[in-house]
Amino acid sequence: MGRKSFVVKGYSPQTIKVKFNKEERYKIGYRLYAVYKVSLGQPSRKLKDVYNTSFKQIVNWVHRFA
C-alpha cells in the first residue's frame, strides 16, 4: 500500500501557477535551480519534464546564466 500524497487545500493548481508567474523572484529561483541541476550533470532533456518546459528552454537559461 502506498503513502498518501499531500493535498493543497484552498488553492487550485491554476491559482498557484498564477501566483508563481506574478512573482519574479520565484521565476528567477526556479530557473537558477534548473541551471544548478545542469551544472551537476543532469541532462536538460530529463529536466524538461520536471520543469514542465522544453529542453531548449532550459539550455537557453543555462546560456543566459553563463
HELIX and SHEET records of a PDB file:
HELIX    1   1 PRO A   13  LYS A   22  1                                  10    
HELIX    2   2 GLU A   24  SER A   39  1                                  16    
HELIX    3   3 SER A   44  VAL A   50  1                                   7    
HELIX    4   4 PHE A   55  PHE A   65  1                                  11    
END                                                                             
